[in-house]
Amino acid sequence: MAVADVMGRGFRLESSLAKNPAIEGLDPRDRAFARAIGATTLRRLGQIDAVLAPLLKTPPPGRVQAYLQTAVAQMVFMDVAPHAAVGDTVTLVKADEKSEPFSGLVNAVLRKVAETGKADAAKIPPIRNFPGWLRSEWTRLYGKAAVRRMALLLATSPPLDLSVKNDPDGWAKKLGGTVVGGKTVRLDVIGNVTALEGFKEGEWWAQDISASLPARVLEQACGGFVGKRVADLCAAPGGKTMQLCAMGGDVTAFDLSEARTERLKRNLDRTQLDATIVMADLTEYTPEKTFDAVLLDAPCSSTGTFRRHPDVIHNRRERDITPLTRLQDTLLKHAAKCVSPGGTLLYSVCSLQEREAADRVRKFLKAMPDFGLVKLAPIPGLDLPEGRIDGGMIRLLPSESPDGRGMDGFFIAVLRRADKTDAKET
Ligand SMILES: C[S@@+](CC[C@H](N)C(=O)[O-])C[C@H]1O[C@@H](n2cnc3c(N)ncnc32)[C@H](O)[C@@H]1O
């Protein structure tokens, strides 16, 4: 029960599907259908629960609730014939020892949903699919209209974005996509991404347009990377490392996780790009030599990635944010030690929570007087609404992508360390 694992145990949808032997044993078409049911359930959870609530006197155990939720997702949002969804779900519940006593309830509730579920769900605004704490925090920060637009993006599967080593226009043509934001190739891909032309040859890697911007912004702020020492802190699985290498930097990539560092190595091998890899805990370790440019893509709540990972909004809790901000502060402090005098430090997070974003940078600047924000120029090919680039900080909202089809929520700040001459002058 992958959805129950996401809701009850904080698992990622992909990993709980991958660990589920019943799903692994399916043929590729059925496996894709199971994945679609899980994702649709998480994309529509607020509406689904609102349909179920009046039909349940007391909330059933989590597993039973998950059976009900996935059945409603199929009937209401995936156009599965009600008799098939009800029949299959009741069979699954009866075969599950822990849930079997609830099979009569499940049958009765789903028969009612079959009658009125679609009409009931249509009355519930999609904004309710965001958990309440995110809805209110984002409304306060970005306004209701933006959150409504984000809710529409949550409801649909996102396009696939690729970063290419060279020639975005040529690859867009070859793969049947479009170029967005000047450099990213955007595709409507359903199915096996690794089978696409250019994957094996390492000509491109999957990377949301927003996730590709920190490396682009840092390159612009540094006037290029050629001949420069560049550190990618918190680098794995290496989307940004590959960009920094392709841009010509002498790159060292750091990460704590062995498994993720292995993925980073495989990605660099496939794309035939070269970086020095260091596995280290950056809350403790400081490299001996400093760098001209340092990119810290810090661990965060990832709430900005809800289009691609609808599980994040359900398995993150408001109480998770404060411990993350402590880790971000510590990593920023250590990152600062890696920056050469006159060098540049970029901080980014794929979070929509301001506490993980501008608040961290303001706190850092108070404690580190030799760093200041770099005034940022517009990003070529990306027309952001006014105010989104604010001095040295950029806020990217999912609802403000160049083609209206969404992008990850991201935050970027660029800071420069004073060099020795600056210190003498002041
Ligand atoms: C947001 S992800 C990085 C994504 C990566 N920059 C990319 O573009 O592919 C954060 C990374 O930070 C790493 N990490 C978390 N805590 C760390 C620490 N204390 N020291 C080093 N790396 C850490 C995680 O293993 C994870 O790979």
The ligand as an SDF file (V2000), in Angstrom:
LIG
                    3D

 27 29  0  0  0  0  0  0  0  0999 V2000
   18.9770   19.2240   -2.7020 C   0  0  0  0  0  0  0  0  0  0  0  0
   19.9530   17.8120   -2.7400 S   0  0  0  0  0  0  0  0  0  0  0  0
   21.1760   18.2520   -3.9060 C   0  0  0  0  0  0  0  0  0  0  0  0
   20.7700   18.1660   -5.3680 C   0  0  0  0  0  0  0  0  0  0  0  0
   21.9440   18.4350   -6.2680 C   0  0  0  0  0  0  0  0  0  0  0  0
   22.5510   19.7270   -6.0120 N   0  0  0  0  0  0  0  0  0  0  0  0
   21.5660   18.3740   -7.7470 C   0  0  0  0  0  0  0  0  0  0  0  0
   21.4080   19.4030   -8.3780 O   0  0  0  0  0  0  0  0  0  0  0  0
   21.4590   17.2670   -8.2660 O   0  0  0  0  0  0  0  0  0  0  0  0
   20.8140   17.9600   -1.2390 C   0  0  0  0  0  0  0  0  0  0  0  0
   22.0080   17.0390   -1.0760 C   0  0  0  0  0  0  0  0  0  0  0  0
   22.6550   17.4050    0.1530 O   0  0  0  0  0  0  0  0  0  0  0  0
   23.2970   16.2710    0.6500 C   0  0  0  0  0  0  0  0  0  0  0  0
   23.6120   16.5410    2.0830 N   0  0  0  0  0  0  0  0  0  0  0  0
   22.7450   16.6290    3.1110 C   0  0  0  0  0  0  0  0  0  0  0  0
   23.4060   16.9160    4.2510 N   0  0  0  0  0  0  0  0  0  0  0  0
   24.7200   17.0400    3.9310 C   0  0  0  0  0  0  0  0  0  0  0  0
   25.9050   17.3060    4.6870 C   0  0  0  0  0  0  0  0  0  0  0  0
   25.8560   17.5180    6.0030 N   0  0  0  0  0  0  0  0  0  0  0  0
   27.0890   17.3310    4.0290 N   0  0  0  0  0  0  0  0  0  0  0  0
   27.1390   17.1040    2.6960 C   0  0  0  0  0  0  0  0  0  0  0  0
   26.0430   16.8400    1.9260 N   0  0  0  0  0  0  0  0  0  0  0  0
   24.8500   16.8010    2.5430 C   0  0  0  0  0  0  0  0  0  0  0  0
   22.3040   15.1570    0.4000 C   0  0  0  0  0  0  0  0  0  0  0  0
   22.9450   13.8960    0.3890 O   0  0  0  0  0  0  0  0  0  0  0  0
   21.7310   15.5500   -0.9690 C   0  0  0  0  0  0  0  0  0  0  0  0
   22.3740   14.8490   -1.9860 O   0  0  0  0  0  0  0  0  0  0  0  0
  1  2  1  0
  2  3  1  0
  2 10  1  0
  3  4  1  0
  4  5  1  0
  5  6  1  0
  5  7  1  0
  7  8  2  0
  7  9  1  0
 10 11  1  0
 11 12  1  0
 11 26  1  0
 12 13  1  0
 13 14  1  0
 13 24  1  0
 14 15  1  0
 14 23  1  0
 15 16  2  0
 16 17  1  0
 17 18  1  0
 17 23  2  0
 18 19  1  0
 18 20  2  0
 20 21  1  0
 21 22  2  0
 22 23  1  0
 24 25  1  0
 24 26  1  0
 26 27  1  0
M  CHG  2   2   1   9  -1
M  END
$$$$
